[in-house]
Amino acid sequence: MTPGDLPLAIYRGDSYRWRFVLWEDTAKTIAADLTNATAKAEFRTTPGGVLLTAMDLVIVLPNTIEAELTADNCQLLTSPVCYWDLQITYSDTGDVQTMLAGKVTITADVTDSTTAGAVRRMRLAG
């Protein structure tokens, strides 16, 4: 099975969340069974290249994968282009399937995002 092509456009240092819902059929009437499956998604400089960071993934049965790229992990994407994929491993059979893959275009951030989650308030004089 060839993975679906899903290119990503990322603004470095931002937080991202995706929901991937997997189906057995193109009509989306038969939910894929992710029971006893694990998932991982990584960002690399090139396919098979240096690991830059990974997404945090949670499987929600029967057929959903909740994915998050935290602001801190997104800061690690320092190249203007990299690649990613989403891989499922089925523990009962040992089968591995790459469901999605794609090129990632990264726009450099302007505002320093390294203190993600921290809110600073400034009082203007006047």
N, CA, C and O atoms as a printed pandas DataFrame, in Angstrom:
     atom_number atom_name residue_name chain_id  residue_number  x_coord  y_coord  z_coord
0              1         N          MET        A               1    0.851   -1.176    0.000
1              2        CA          MET        A               1    0.000    0.000    0.000
2              3         C          MET        A               1    0.898    1.241    0.000
3              4         O          MET        A               1    1.827    1.345    0.801
4              5         N          THR        A               2    0.617    2.156   -0.885
5              6        CA          THR        A               2    1.347    3.415   -0.947
6              7         C          THR        A               2    0.724    4.394    0.043
7              8         O          THR        A               2   -0.497    4.545    0.076
8              9         N          PRO        A               3    1.554    5.063    0.853
9             10        CA          PRO        A               3    0.992    6.033    1.798
10            11         C          PRO        A               3    0.310    7.187    1.076
11            12         O          PRO        A               3    0.690    7.554   -0.036
12            13         N          GLY        A               4   -0.695    7.747    1.723
13            14        CA          GLY        A               4   -1.310    8.960    1.207
14            15         C          GLY        A               4   -0.333   10.117    1.307
15            16         O          GLY        A               4    0.441   10.194    2.261
16            17         N          ASP        A               5   -0.361   11.014    0.336
17            18        CA          ASP        A               5    0.543   12.167    0.312
18            19         C          ASP        A               5   -0.113   13.327    1.059
19            20         O          ASP        A               5   -1.175   13.808    0.663
20            21         N          LEU        A               6    0.521   13.768    2.132
21            22        CA          LEU        A               6    0.008   14.894    2.905
22            23         C          LEU        A               6    1.145   15.855    3.220
23            24         O          LEU        A               6    1.789   15.736    4.262
24            25         N          PRO        A               7    1.400   16.818    2.316
25            26        CA          PRO        A               7    2.430   17.820    2.610
26            27         C          PRO        A               7    1.945   18.734    3.737
27            28         O          PRO        A               7    0.752   19.010    3.859
28            29         N          LEU        A               8    2.887   19.194    4.551
29            30        CA          LEU        A               8    2.558   20.079    5.665
30            31         C          LEU        A               8    3.273   21.411    5.487
31            32         O          LEU        A               8    4.416   21.459    5.033
32            33         N          ALA        A               9    2.588   22.491    5.850
33            34        CA          ALA        A               9    3.183   23.826    5.898
34            35         C          ALA        A               9    3.202   24.234    7.365
35            36         O          ALA        A               9    2.152   24.388    7.988
36            37         N          ILE        A              10    4.399   24.406    7.911
37            38        CA          ILE        A              10    4.586   24.647    9.341
38            39         C          ILE        A              10    5.212   26.027    9.551
39            40         O          ILE        A              10    6.142   26.414    8.843
40            41         N          TYR        A              11    4.694   26.751   10.521
41            42        CA          TYR        A              11    5.317   27.998   10.962
42            43         C          TYR        A              11    6.110   27.653   12.215
43            44         O          TYR        A              11    5.531   27.318   13.248
44            45         N          ARG        A              12    7.421   27.733   12.125
45            46        CA          ARG        A              12    8.313   27.275   13.179
46            47         C          ARG        A              12    7.957   27.879   14.536
47            48         O          ARG        A              12    7.754   29.086   14.663
48            49         N          GLY        A              13    7.885   27.009   15.546
49            50        CA          GLY        A              13    7.612   27.441   16.916
50            51         C          GLY        A              13    6.151   27.454   17.293
51            52         O          GLY        A              13    5.817   27.687   18.455
52            53         N          ASP        A              14    5.260   27.206   16.328
53            54        CA          ASP        A              14    3.828   27.167   16.641
54            55         C          ASP        A              14    3.412   25.762   17.087
55            56         O          ASP        A              14    4.156   24.798   16.905
56            57         N          SER        A              15    2.230   25.660   17.664
57            58        CA          SER        A              15    1.652   24.379   18.075
58            59         C          SER        A              15    0.685   23.911   16.996
59            60         O          SER        A              15   -0.026   24.710   16.386
60            61         N          TYR        A              16    0.674   22.597   16.771
61            62        CA          TYR        A              16   -0.223   22.020   15.764
62            63         C          TYR        A              16   -0.895   20.771   16.319
63            64         O          TYR        A              16   -0.310   20.018   17.097
64            65         N          ARG        A              17   -2.141   20.574   15.897
65            66        CA          ARG        A              17   -2.886   19.354   16.228
66            67         C          ARG        A              17   -3.612   18.880   14.979
67            68         O          ARG        A              17   -4.194   19.668   14.235
68            69         N          TRP        A              18   -3.562   17.567   14.772
69            70        CA          TRP        A              18   -4.276   16.955   13.654
70            71         C          TRP        A              18   -5.055   15.765   14.172
71            72         O          TRP        A              18   -4.717   15.182   15.203
72            73         N          ARG        A              19   -6.096   15.413   13.448
73            74        CA          ARG        A              19   -6.878   14.209   13.739
74            75         C          ARG        A              19   -6.925   13.402   12.446
75            76         O          ARG        A              19   -7.436   13.865   11.426
76            77         N          PHE        A              20   -6.384   12.189   12.505
77            78        CA          PHE        A              20   -6.387   11.298   11.353
78            79         C          PHE        A              20   -7.379   10.172   11.620
79            80         O          PHE        A              20   -7.237    9.426   12.588
80            81         N          VAL        A              21   -8.383   10.055   10.759
81            82        CA          VAL        A              21   -9.404    9.019   10.892
82            83         C          VAL        A              21   -9.180    8.024    9.757
83            84         O          VAL        A              21   -9.192    8.392    8.582
84            85         N          LEU        A              22   -8.976    6.759   10.123
85            86        CA          LEU        A              22   -8.618    5.731    9.153
86            87         C          LEU        A              22   -9.807    4.826    8.832
87            88         O          LEU        A              22  -10.571    4.433    9.714
88            89         N          TRP        A              23   -9.940    4.509    7.550
89            90        CA          TRP        A              23  -11.054    3.703    7.051
90            91         C          TRP        A              23  -10.537    2.536    6.225
91            92         O          TRP        A              23   -9.467    2.624    5.621
92            93         N          GLU        A              24  -11.285    1.453    6.197
93            94        CA          GLU        A              24  -10.947    0.282    5.392
94            95         C          GLU        A              24  -11.358    0.465    3.938
95            96         O          GLU        A              24  -10.790   -0.165    3.046
96            97         N          ASP        A              25  -12.352    1.331    3.694
97            98        CA          ASP        A              25  -12.893    1.485    2.342
98            99         C          ASP        A              25  -12.941    2.962    1.944
99           100         O          ASP        A              25  -12.941    3.850    2.797
100          101         N          THR        A              26  -12.982    3.203    0.650
101          102        CA          THR        A              26  -12.994    4.591    0.155
102          103         C          THR        A              26  -14.309    5.296    0.451
103          104         O          THR        A              26  -14.349    6.525    0.494
104          105         N          ALA        A              27  -15.366    4.556    0.653
105          106        CA          ALA        A              27  -16.664    5.164    0.977
106          107         C          ALA        A              27  -16.733    5.599    2.446
107          108         O          ALA        A              27  -17.689    6.255    2.861
108          109         N          LYS        A              28  -15.720    5.231    3.220
109          110        CA          LYS        A              28  -15.639    5.574    4.648
110          111         C          LYS        A              28  -16.829    5.046    5.439
111          112         O          LYS        A              28  -17.434    5.759    6.240
112          113         N          THR        A              29  -17.151    3.762    5.190
113          114        CA          THR        A              29  -18.237    3.113    5.923
114          115         C          THR        A              29  -17.720    2.046    6.882
115          116         O          THR        A              29  -18.442    1.634    7.791
116          117         N          ILE        A              30  -16.472    1.589    6.692
117          118        CA          ILE        A              30  -15.891    0.555    7.543
118          119         C          ILE        A              30  -14.668    1.141    8.252
119          120         O          ILE        A              30  -13.636    1.409    7.636
120          121         N          ALA        A              31  -14.816    1.329    9.558
121          122        CA          ALA        A              31  -13.729    1.911   10.345
122          123         C          ALA        A              31  -12.552    0.939   10.428
123          124         O          ALA        A              31  -12.742   -0.256   10.652
124          125         N          ALA        A              32  -11.344    1.455   10.246
125          126        CA          ALA        A              32  -10.146    0.638   10.454
126          127         C          ALA        A              32  -10.084    0.257   11.928
127          128         O          ALA        A              32  -10.489    1.039   12.788
128          129         N          ASP        A              33   -9.587   -0.921   12.222
129          130        CA          ASP        A              33   -9.478   -1.392   13.602
130          131         C          ASP        A              33   -8.056   -1.174   14.088
131          132         O          ASP        A              33   -7.130   -1.853   13.644
132          133         N          LEU        A              34   -7.884   -0.235   14.990
133          134        CA          LEU        A              34   -6.564    0.086   15.528
134          135         C          LEU        A              34   -6.324   -0.551   16.895
135          136         O          LEU        A              34   -5.412   -0.154   17.620
136          137         N          THR        A              35   -7.152   -1.546   17.246
137          138        CA          THR        A              35   -6.959   -2.270   18.492
138          139         C          THR        A              35   -5.580   -2.918   18.480
139          140         O          THR        A              35   -5.197   -3.537   17.487
140          141         N          ASN        A              36   -4.838   -2.786   19.560
141          142        CA          ASN        A              36   -3.489   -3.342   19.711
142          143         C          ASN        A              36   -2.480   -2.768   18.722
143          144         O          ASN        A              36   -1.461   -3.400   18.443
144          145         N          ALA        A              37   -2.748   -1.597   18.197
145          146        CA          ALA        A              37   -1.814   -0.950   17.276
146          147         C          ALA        A              37   -1.087    0.175   18.004
147          148         O          ALA        A              37   -1.588    0.728   18.983
148          149         N          THR        A              38    0.095    0.497   17.510
149          150        CA          THR        A              38    0.831    1.664   17.984
150          151         C          THR        A              38    1.118    2.539   16.775
151          152         O          THR        A              38    1.172    2.062   15.642
152          153         N          ALA        A              39    1.300    3.816   17.034
153          154        CA          ALA        A              39    1.545    4.757   15.938
154          155         C          ALA        A              39    2.725    5.640   16.285
155          156         O          ALA        A              39    2.960    5.959   17.451
156          157         N          LYS        A              40    3.466    6.032   15.254
157          158        CA          LYS        A              40    4.513    7.025   15.453
158          159         C          LYS        A              40    4.640    7.860   14.189
159          160         O          LYS        A              40    4.371    7.397   13.081
160          161         N          ALA        A              41    5.056    9.095   14.388
161          162        CA          ALA        A              41    5.252   10.029   13.278
162          163         C          ALA        A              41    6.495   10.847   13.585
163          164         O          ALA        A              41    6.633   11.420   14.665
164          165         N          GLU        A              42    7.393   10.889   12.614
165          166        CA          GLU        A              42    8.658   11.584   12.801
166          167         C          GLU        A              42    8.906   12.579   11.680
167          168         O          GLU        A              42    8.411   12.429   10.563
168          169         N          PHE        A              43    9.685   13.596   12.012
169          170        CA          PHE        A              43   10.166   14.580   11.046
170          171         C          PHE        A              43   11.664   14.334   10.884
171          172         O          PHE        A              43   12.399   14.255   11.869
172          173         N          ARG        A              44   12.113   14.213    9.622
173          174        CA          ARG        A              44   13.526   13.963    9.339
174          175         C          ARG        A              44   14.007   14.904    8.245
175          176         O          ARG        A              44   13.218   15.411    7.448
176          177         N          THR        A              45   15.328   15.129    8.220
177          178        CA          THR        A              45   15.921   16.024    7.223
178          179         C          THR        A              45   15.638   15.548    5.808
179          180         O          THR        A              45   15.358   16.358    4.925
180          181         N          THR        A              46   15.708   14.262    5.589
181          182        CA          THR        A              46   15.377   13.597    4.325
182          183         C          THR        A              46   14.773   12.257    4.695
183          184         O          THR        A              46   14.929   11.825    5.838
184          185         N          PRO        A              47   14.089   11.577    3.784
185          186        CA          PRO        A              47   13.645   10.221    4.110
186          187         C          PRO        A              47   14.864    9.365    4.499
187          188         O          PRO        A              47   15.804    9.232    3.715
188          189         N          GLY        A              48   14.844    8.796    5.695
189          190        CA          GLY        A              48   15.974    8.031    6.202
190          191         C          GLY        A              48   17.077    8.887    6.781
191          192         O          GLY        A              48   18.112    8.361    7.191
192          193         N          GLY        A              49   16.881   10.205    6.826
193          194        CA          GLY        A              49   17.907   11.135    7.302
194          195         C          GLY        A              49   17.868   11.328    8.813
195          196         O          GLY        A              49   17.325   10.505    9.550
196          197         N          VAL        A              50   18.448   12.419    9.246
197          198        CA          VAL        A              50   18.569   12.749   10.665
198          199         C          VAL        A              50   17.197   13.060   11.260
199          200         O          VAL        A              50   16.423   13.826   10.686
200          201         N          LEU        A              51   16.904   12.462   12.412
201          202        CA          LEU        A              51   15.654   12.720   13.135
202          203         C          LEU        A              51   15.692   14.124   13.716
203          204         O          LEU        A              51   16.626   14.480   14.434
204          205         N          LEU        A              52   14.670   14.927   13.402
205          206        CA          LEU        A              52   14.563   16.285   13.938
206          207         C          LEU        A              52   13.677   16.317   15.170
207          208         O          LEU        A              52   14.051   16.887   16.195
208          209         N          THR        A              53   12.504   15.708   15.073
209          210        CA          THR        A              53   11.569   15.635   16.193
210          211         C          THR        A              53   10.457   14.656   15.823
211          212         O          THR        A              53   10.432   14.117   14.716
212          213         N          ALA        A              54    9.552   14.437   16.753
213          214        CA          ALA        A              54    8.426   13.531   16.527
214          215         C          ALA        A              54    7.137   14.184   17.012
215          216         O          ALA        A              54    7.158   15.120   17.811
216          217         N          MET        A              55    6.023   13.676   16.517
217          218        CA          MET        A              55    4.716   14.098   17.004
218          219         C          MET        A              55    4.348   13.249   18.216
219          220         O          MET        A              55    4.793   12.108   18.340
220          221         N          ASP        A              56    3.539   13.805   19.104
221          222        CA          ASP        A              56    2.920   13.035   20.176
222          223         C          ASP        A              56    1.621   12.473   19.606
223          224         O          ASP        A              56    0.810   13.219   19.058
224          225         N          LEU        A              57    1.417   11.150   19.733
225          226        CA          LEU        A              57    0.257   10.502   19.134
226          227         C          LEU        A              57   -0.530    9.725   20.175
227          228         O          LEU        A              57    0.042    9.110   21.074
228          229         N          VAL        A              58   -1.854    9.761   20.039
229          230        CA          VAL        A              58   -2.749    8.977   20.875
230          231         C          VAL        A              58   -3.752    8.303   19.949
231          232         O          VAL        A              58   -4.376    8.958   19.115
232          233         N          ILE        A              59   -3.904    6.993   20.100
233          234        CA          ILE        A              59   -4.910    6.258   19.326
234          235         C          ILE        A              59   -6.209    6.269   20.106
235          236         O          ILE        A              59   -6.241    5.918   21.285
236          237         N          VAL        A              60   -7.285    6.675   19.436
237          238        CA          VAL        A              60   -8.628    6.673   20.003
238          239         C          VAL        A              60   -9.417    5.643   19.198
239          240         O          VAL        A              60   -9.697    5.840   18.015
240          241         N          LEU        A              61   -9.766    4.549   19.858
241          242        CA          LEU        A              61  -10.462    3.462   19.160
242          243         C          LEU        A              61  -11.848    3.872   18.736
243          244         O          LEU        A              61  -12.509    4.623   19.453
244          245         N          PRO        A              62  -12.314    3.402   17.589
245          246        CA          PRO        A              62  -11.700    2.312   16.843
246          247         C          PRO        A              62  -10.690    2.748   15.786
247          248         O          PRO        A              62   -9.846    1.938   15.403
248          249         N          ASN        A              63  -10.732    4.005   15.287
249          250        CA          ASN        A              63   -9.993    4.310   14.057
250          251         C          ASN        A              63   -9.402    5.722   13.965
251          252         O          ASN        A              63   -9.212    6.243   12.866
252          253         N          THR        A              64   -9.115    6.336   15.105
253          254        CA          THR        A              64   -8.651    7.726   15.072
254          255         C          THR        A              64   -7.281    7.847   15.721
255          256         O          THR        A              64   -6.986    7.194   16.722
256          257         N          ILE        A              65   -6.458    8.695   15.129
257          258        CA          ILE        A              65   -5.158    9.029   15.718
258          259         C          ILE        A              65   -5.141   10.540   15.949
259          260         O          ILE        A              65   -5.265   11.328   15.012
260          261         N          GLU        A              66   -4.987   10.921   17.205
261          262        CA          GLU        A              66   -4.858   12.325   17.581
262          263         C          GLU        A              66   -3.366   12.641   17.597
263          264         O          GLU        A              66   -2.600   11.976   18.295
264          265         N          ALA        A              67   -2.946   13.649   16.832
265          266        CA          ALA        A              67   -1.536   13.989   16.716
266          267         C          ALA        A              67   -1.301   15.419   17.176
267          268         O          ALA        A              67   -2.118   16.309   16.945
268          269         N          GLU        A              68   -0.157   15.618   17.837
269          270        CA          GLU        A              68    0.205   16.953   18.285
270          271         C          GLU        A              68    1.688   17.185   18.027
271          272         O          GLU        A              68    2.529   16.328   18.296
272          273         N          LEU        A              69    1.978   18.357   17.502
273          274        CA          LEU        A              69    3.348   18.850   17.402
274          275         C          LEU        A              69    3.409   20.048   18.329
275          276         O          LEU        A              69    2.856   21.106   18.029
276          277         N          THR        A              70    4.080   19.880   19.452
277          278        CA          THR        A              70    4.139   20.961   20.439
278          279         C          THR        A              70    5.012   22.096   19.929
279          280         O          THR        A              70    5.829   21.906   19.028
280          281         N          ALA        A              71    4.838   23.265   20.504
281          282        CA          ALA        A              71    5.647   24.422   20.125
282          283         C          ALA        A              71    7.128   24.147   20.369
283          284         O          ALA        A              71    7.970   24.528   19.556
284          285         N          ASP        A              72    7.452   23.486   21.484
285          286        CA          ASP        A              72    8.850   23.166   21.773
286          287         C          ASP        A              72    9.438   22.232   20.723
287          288         O          ASP        A              72   10.564   22.443   20.273
288          289         N          ASN        A              73    8.697   21.206   20.327
289          290        CA          ASN        A              73    9.181   20.287   19.292
290          291         C          ASN        A              73    9.245   20.977   17.938
291          292         O          ASN        A              73   10.143   20.708   17.141
292          293         N          CYS        A              74    8.305   21.855   17.682
293          294        CA          CYS        A              74    8.293   22.590   16.413
294          295         C          CYS        A              74    9.517   23.494   16.294
295          296         O          CYS        A              74    9.990   23.745   15.186
296          297         N          GLN        A              75   10.031   23.983   17.413
297          298        CA          GLN        A              75   11.247   24.808   17.406
298          299         C          GLN        A              75   12.440   24.037   16.855
299          300         O          GLN        A              75   13.396   24.640   16.367
300          301         N          LEU        A              76   12.392   22.712   16.928
301          302        CA          LEU        A              76   13.500   21.871   16.472
302          303         C          LEU        A              76   13.551   21.730   14.952
303          304         O          LEU        A              76   14.511   21.181   14.412
304          305         N          LEU        A              77   12.535   22.218   14.270
305          306        CA          LEU        A              77   12.487   22.155   12.808
306          307         C          LEU        A              77   13.194   23.383   12.243
307          308         O          LEU        A              77   12.548   24.367   11.883
308          309         N          THR        A              78   14.498   23.323   12.168
309          310        CA          THR        A              78   15.302   24.484   11.810
310          311         C          THR        A              78   15.610   24.579   10.320
311          312         O          THR        A              78   16.088   25.614    9.856
312          313         N          SER        A              79   15.350   23.533    9.577
313          314        CA          SER        A              79   15.596   23.523    8.134
314          315         C          SER        A              79   14.357   24.052    7.412
315          316         O          SER        A              79   13.249   23.858    7.911
316          317         N          PRO        A              80   14.493   24.712    6.261
317          318        CA          PRO        A              80   13.306   25.202    5.555
318          319         C          PRO        A              80   12.461   24.083    4.931
319          320         O          PRO        A              80   11.298   24.296    4.590
320          321         N          VAL        A              81   13.052   22.893    4.784
321          322        CA          VAL        A              81   12.331   21.745    4.225
322          323         C          VAL        A              81   12.763   20.494    4.977
323          324         O          VAL        A              81   13.944   20.307    5.269
324          325         N          CYS        A              82   11.789   19.639    5.287
325          326        CA          CYS        A              82   12.081   18.321    5.832
326          327         C          CYS        A              82   10.960   17.390    5.381
327          328         O          CYS        A              82   10.153   17.755    4.527
328          329         N          TYR        A              83   10.909   16.189    5.954
329          330        CA          TYR        A              83    9.920   15.193    5.539
330          331         C          TYR        A              83    9.338   14.518    6.769
331          332         O          TYR        A              83    9.971   14.473    7.824
332          333         N          TRP        A              84    8.124   13.995    6.627
333          334        CA          TRP        A              84    7.455   13.341    7.741
334          335         C          TRP        A              84    6.694   12.126    7.226
335          336         O          TRP        A              84    6.416   12.018    6.032
336          337         N          ASP        A              85    6.363   11.217    8.132
337          338        CA          ASP        A              85    5.389   10.164    7.828
338          339         C          ASP        A              85    4.741    9.670    9.105
339          340         O          ASP        A              85    5.218    9.928   10.210
340          341         N          LEU        A              86    3.642    8.955    8.928
341          342        CA          LEU        A              86    2.859    8.373   10.022
342          343         C          LEU        A              86    2.821    6.874    9.806
343          344         O          LEU        A              86    2.340    6.396    8.778
344          345         N          GLN        A              87    3.331    6.133   10.782
345          346        CA          GLN        A              87    3.468    4.686   10.658
346          347         C          GLN        A              87    2.662    3.991   11.754
347          348         O          GLN        A              87    2.680    4.400   12.915
348          349         N          ILE        A              88    1.958    2.932   11.359
349          350        CA          ILE        A              88    1.166    2.132   12.293
350          351         C          ILE        A              88    1.809    0.747   12.378
351          352         O          ILE        A              88    2.155    0.156   11.355
352          353         N          THR        A              89    1.965    0.233   13.601
353          354        CA          THR        A              89    2.435   -1.133   13.811
354          355         C          THR        A              89    1.336   -1.904   14.530
355          356         O          THR        A              89    0.835   -1.474   15.569
356          357         N          TYR        A              90    0.971   -3.044   13.963
357          358        CA          TYR        A              90   -0.072   -3.901   14.544
358          359         C          TYR        A              90    0.610   -5.004   15.349
359          360         O          TYR        A              90    1.274   -5.869   14.777
360          361         N          SER        A              91    0.450   -4.978   16.680
361          362        CA          SER        A              91    1.180   -5.904   17.545
362          363         C          SER        A              91    0.738   -7.349   17.368
363          364         O          SER        A              91    1.541   -8.259   17.577
364          365         N          ASP        A              92   -0.516   -7.590   16.990
365          366        CA          ASP        A              92   -0.977   -8.975   16.855
366          367         C          ASP        A              92   -0.356   -9.681   15.642
367          368         O          ASP        A              92   -0.191  -10.900   15.665
368          369         N          THR        A              93   -0.013   -8.941   14.592
369          370        CA          THR        A              93    0.565   -9.552   13.395
370          371         C          THR        A              93    2.000   -9.117   13.145
371          372         O          THR        A              93    2.733   -9.777   12.408
372          373         N          GLY        A              94    2.403   -8.010   13.755
373          374        CA          GLY        A              94    3.723   -7.455   13.492
374          375         C          GLY        A              94    3.773   -6.632   12.214
375          376         O          GLY        A              94    4.830   -6.116   11.853
376          377         N          ASP        A              95    2.651   -6.503   11.531
377          378        CA          ASP        A              95    2.602   -5.731   10.293
378          379         C          ASP        A              95    2.847   -4.253   10.574
379          380         O          ASP        A              95    2.429   -3.720   11.602
380          381         N          VAL        A              96    3.536   -3.604    9.635
381          382        CA          VAL        A              96    3.815   -2.169    9.706
382          383         C          VAL        A              96    3.268   -1.538    8.437
383          384         O          VAL        A              96    3.512   -2.029    7.334
384          385         N          GLN        A              97    2.528   -0.449    8.596
385          386        CA          GLN        A              97    2.004    0.287    7.451
386          387         C          GLN        A              97    2.268    1.769    7.631
387          388         O          GLN        A              97    1.996    2.339    8.688
388          389         N          THR        A              98    2.800    2.386    6.589
389          390        CA          THR        A              98    2.945    3.842    6.578
390          391         C          THR        A              98    1.687    4.394    5.924
391          392         O          THR        A              98    1.434    4.158    4.742
392          393         N          MET        A              99    0.910    5.123    6.695
393          394        CA          MET        A              99   -0.401    5.593    6.247
394          395         C          MET        A              99   -0.308    6.909    5.471
395          396         O          MET        A              99   -0.977    7.079    4.451
396          397         N          LEU        A             100    0.515    7.830    5.950
397          398        CA          LEU        A             100    0.653    9.155    5.344
398          399         C          LEU        A             100    2.121    9.541    5.318
399          400         O          LEU        A             100    2.906    9.105    6.160
400          401         N          ALA        A             101    2.483   10.359    4.346
401          402        CA          ALA        A             101    3.851   10.858    4.256
402          403         C          ALA        A             101    3.831   12.148    3.451
403          404         O          ALA        A             101    2.890   12.410    2.703
404          405         N          GLY        A             102    4.867   12.943    3.609
405          406        CA          GLY        A             102    4.916   14.153    2.800
406          407         C          GLY        A             102    6.092   15.052    3.108
407          408         O          GLY        A             102    6.839   14.854    4.067
408          409         N          LYS        A             103    6.219   16.028    2.267
409          410        CA          LYS        A             103    7.225   17.071    2.403
410          411         C          LYS        A             103    6.699   18.115    3.385
411          412         O          LYS        A             103    5.502   18.396    3.422
412          413         N          VAL        A             104    7.592   18.677    4.169
413          414        CA          VAL        A             104    7.227   19.702    5.133
414          415         C          VAL        A             104    7.966   20.985    4.768
415          416         O          VAL        A             104    9.193   21.000    4.667
416          417         N          THR        A             105    7.214   22.049    4.572
417          418        CA          THR        A             105    7.792   23.360    4.314
418          419         C          THR        A             105    7.691   24.166    5.603
419          420         O          THR        A             105    6.610   24.309    6.174
420          421         N          ILE        A             106    8.821   24.685    6.052
421          422        CA          ILE        A             106    8.869   25.383    7.331
422          423         C          ILE        A             106    9.198   26.851    7.110
423          424         O          ILE        A             106   10.198   27.194    6.479
424          425         N          THR        A             107    8.339   27.704    7.640
425          426        CA          THR        A             107    8.575   29.141    7.597
426          427         C          THR        A             107    9.196   29.547    8.926
427          428         O          THR        A             107    8.669   29.217    9.988
428          429         N          ALA        A             108   10.310   30.259    8.869
429          430        CA          ALA        A             108   10.976   30.714   10.085
430          431         C          ALA        A             108   10.071   31.680   10.846
431          432         O          ALA        A             108    9.394   32.520   10.254
432          433         N          ASP        A             109   10.076   31.543   12.165
433          434        CA          ASP        A             109    9.260   32.437   12.985
434          435         C          ASP        A             109    9.954   33.783   13.171
435          436         O          ASP        A             109   11.173   33.899   13.041
436          437         N          VAL        A             110    9.159   34.780   13.474
437          438        CA          VAL        A             110    9.672   36.124   13.703
438          439         C          VAL        A             110    9.750   36.384   15.198
439          440         O          VAL        A             110   10.792   36.783   15.716
440          441         N          THR        A             111    8.649   36.156   15.881
441          442        CA          THR        A             111    8.608   36.331   17.325
442          443         C          THR        A             111    9.211   35.112   17.987
443          444         O          THR        A             111    8.924   33.985   17.583
444          445         N          ASP        A             112   10.033   35.313   18.987
445          446        CA          ASP        A             112   10.684   34.197   19.681
446          447         C          ASP        A             112    9.632   33.309   20.321
447          448         O          ASP        A             112    8.913   33.736   21.225
448          449         N          SER        A             113    9.547   32.078   19.850
449          450        CA          SER        A             113    8.551   31.137   20.346
450          451         C          SER        A             113    9.128   30.145   21.337
451          452         O          SER        A             113    8.442   29.195   21.715
452          453         N          THR        A             114   10.363   30.333   21.768
453          454        CA          THR        A             114   10.980   29.350   22.660
454          455         C          THR        A             114   10.341   29.339   24.035
455          456         O          THR        A             114   10.520   28.372   24.776
456          457         N          THR        A             115    9.616   30.357   24.398
457          458        CA          THR        A             115    8.937   30.383   25.688
458          459         C          THR        A             115    7.462   30.082   25.479
459          460         O          THR        A             115    6.596   30.751   26.043
460          461         N          ALA        A             116    7.182   29.074   24.667
461          462        CA          ALA        A             116    5.799   28.712   24.354
462          463         C          ALA        A             116    5.027   28.441   25.634
463          464         O          ALA        A             116    5.526   27.795   26.555
464          465         N          GLY        A             117    3.829   28.935   25.673
465          466        CA          GLY        A             117    2.971   28.738   26.820
466          467         C          GLY        A             117    3.103   29.848   27.859
467          468         O          GLY        A             117    2.186   30.056   28.652
468          469         N          ALA        A             118    4.206   30.549   27.869
469          470        CA          ALA        A             118    4.384   31.645   28.805
470          471         C          ALA        A             118    3.760   32.905   28.212
471          472         O          ALA        A             118    3.997   33.240   27.052
472          473         N          VAL        A             119    2.984   33.578   28.999
473          474        CA          VAL        A             119    2.349   34.812   28.551
474          475         C          VAL        A             119    2.951   35.959   29.335
475          476         O          VAL        A             119    2.940   35.959   30.566
476          477         N          ARG        A             120    3.471   36.925   28.625
477          478        CA          ARG        A             120    4.029   38.115   29.265
478          479         C          ARG        A             120    3.123   39.284   29.003
479          480         O          ARG        A             120    2.693   39.514   27.873
480          481         N          ARG        A             121    2.836   40.015   30.041
481          482        CA          ARG        A             121    1.981   41.182   29.890
482          483         C          ARG        A             121    2.795   42.418   30.185
483          484         O          ARG        A             121    3.528   42.493   31.171
484          485         N          MET        A             122    2.647   43.372   29.312
485          486        CA          MET        A             122    3.375   44.621   29.495
486          487         C          MET        A             122    2.376   45.755   29.654
487          488         O          MET        A             122    1.348   45.796   28.977
488          489         N          ARG        A             123    2.686   46.660   30.544
489          490        CA          ARG        A             123    1.821   47.816   30.728
490          491         C          ARG        A             123    2.436   48.961   29.946
491          492         O          ARG        A             123    3.610   49.291   30.114
492          493         N          LEU        A             124    1.646   49.544   29.113
493          494        CA          LEU        A             124    2.108   50.677   28.311
494          495         C          LEU        A             124    2.009   51.940   29.143
495          496         O          LEU        A             124    1.034   52.147   29.866
496          497         N          ALA        A             125    3.006   52.767   29.038
497          498        CA          ALA        A             125    2.989   54.043   29.751
498          499         C          ALA        A             125    1.935   54.954   29.112
499          500         O          ALA        A             125    1.744   54.959   27.896
500          501         N          GLY        A             126    1.281   55.698   29.942
501          502        CA          GLY        A             126    0.356   56.650   29.370
502          503         C          GLY        A             126   -0.924   56.758   30.050
503          504         O          GLY        A             126   -1.778   57.543   29.638
